[in-house]
Amino acid sequence: MQKPNTVMLENRAKLTITGVRDVDSFDEQNVVAYTDYGQLTIQGSNLSISQLSVESGDLLVEGTISSLLYTDNRPNEGFFKRLFR
């Protein structure tokens, strides 16, 4: 069963996403997250992950957000799964 996925962008500065399965990578310009609906790439400047709960699927990204892109590619393992082996 797929988790519901919502994306709420406030003033291009605060992005709230639900239904996140994993975060593969992140830096000040890019955040790559995975949902049941595909890979979500967030681009911008001064990006930071303010909140992440893979258990509940909630992700909060703050900074100047310039684009959101969904693709169908899904990884075998994500950043946090590799980190906490």
C-alpha positions in Angstrom: 0.0 0.0 0.0 1.3 3.4 -1.0 1.7 6.2 1.6 -0.2 9.4 0.8 2.2 12.0 -0.5 1.5 15.7 0.0 3.7 18.7 -0.9 3.1 22.1 0.6 5.3 25.1 -0.3 5.0 28.3 1.7 6.4 31.5 0.1 9.1 29.4 -1.7 10.9 29.3 1.7 9.3 26.4 3.6 8.5 23.0 2.1 6.6 20.4 4.0 6.4 16.9 2.4 4.6 13.8 3.7 4.9 10.3 2.5 8.8 10.3 2.4 10.3 6.9 2.4 14.0 8.0 2.5 16.4 10.8 1.8 19.3 9.9 -0.5 21.4 13.0 -0.4 21.3 16.7 0.6 23.4 19.8 0.6 22.7 23.6 0.4 21.5 23.4 -3.2 19.8 20.0 -3.5 17.7 17.5 -1.5 16.8 14.1 -3.0 14.0 12.3 -1.3 12.1 9.2 -2.2 8.3 8.6 -2.0 6.1 5.8 -3.3 5.4 8.1 -6.2 9.0 8.5 -7.3 12.1 10.5 -6.6 11.6 14.1 -5.6 14.5 16.5 -6.2 14.3 19.8 -4.5 16.6 22.5 -5.8 17.4 26.0 -4.4 19.9 27.8 -2.2 20.6 27.7 1.5 18.5 24.6 1.8 18.4 22.8 5.2 16.5 19.9 6.5 14.7 21.2 9.6 12.8 18.0 10.3 12.9 14.4 9.0 11.0 11.4 10.3 11.3 8.4 8.0 9.0 6.5 10.4 6.1 9.0 9.9 7.3 10.1 6.4 7.5 13.8 7.3 10.2 16.1 5.8 10.6 19.8 6.3 13.0 21.7 4.1 13.8 25.4 4.6 15.7 27.8 2.4 15.1 29.5 -1.0 13.3 26.8 -3.1 13.6 27.2 -6.9 12.3 23.9 -8.2 10.7 20.5 -7.4 11.1 17.6 -9.8 9.5 14.1 -9.6 11.1 11.2 -11.5 10.2 7.5 -11.5 13.7 6.3 -10.4 13.9 4.6 -7.1 17.0 3.5 -5.3 17.9 0.2 -3.7 19.2 2.0 -0.6 19.1 5.6 0.5 21.5 7.8 2.3 20.3 7.1 5.8 20.0 3.4 5.3 23.7 3.3 4.2 24.7 5.7 7.1 23.1 3.5 9.9 24.3 0.1 8.8 
